[in-house]
Structure formats: structure tokens, C-alpha cells
Amino acid sequence: MDIQIKRIYDAVEPADGKRILVDRLWPRGISKAHAQLDGWAKSLTPSNALRKWYHEDIEQRWDEFQQRYTAELTDQHEDLQALKSLAHQDKVTLLTAAKNAGKSHADVLKRILELE
């Protein structure tokens, strides 16, 4: 399984494989044509309440955010399984507008996808 994370603002590359946006909101300043997406996994993003709570104090809430988001993802089992299947068939790039992709929901989602 080959999954990577990139910011949606980074250049599109042939090595990206399937490009999946994993943000609930469309990123500012990016046209749909420029994004060159293969999918938009809105249902696999953190709830608005969790996202807002986390962004109030990213550094102090990172550990708890990971636990809460993982718990939310169990409610999206069918969509999560579909993304896992895609990742088993092809290279997948999870795209996010988060400034720090390493401490974002995309990082948590990547780790969950890689569990199987």
C-alpha cells in the first residue's frame, strides 16, 4: 500500500497516483481544474465540532484529537473501506489544505488506512 500526504497547494505530479481531497471545505484559491482530483472524501473528515475544538489549541490537543477522530471514523466504516480498497489497488495521495499536514486529520487517516 502506497499512501502519501500532500498539501493541495503543492504541484500536481504524475507520481501522485489517485488524488483524494480529505478536507470538508473546499480549499481557498484552488480551482477544481487545478486540483485534478480523483475523489473528495468529505465523509471521512472530522466533524465540524471536532475540527473547531482541535484548532483552538493544536499543540495541546493533538493526542486527544487523534483519539476522537479515530472514534469518529468508525462511524464511516463503508467509506473508509472503499478508500482502503483504492489504496490497495493504486498509489493514493491524500490532499489537505492544512498548513502542517503531519499534525492533521490527513496524517491520522493515513495511519488508519495503513493498518490493514
Secondary structure, DSSP 8 states (H G I E B T S, - for coil): --EEEEETTS---GGG-EEEE--SS--TT--HHHH--SEE-GGGS--HHHHHHHHHSHHHHHHHHHHHHHHHHGGGHHHHHHHHHHHHHS-EEEEE--S-GGGSHHHHHHHHHTT-
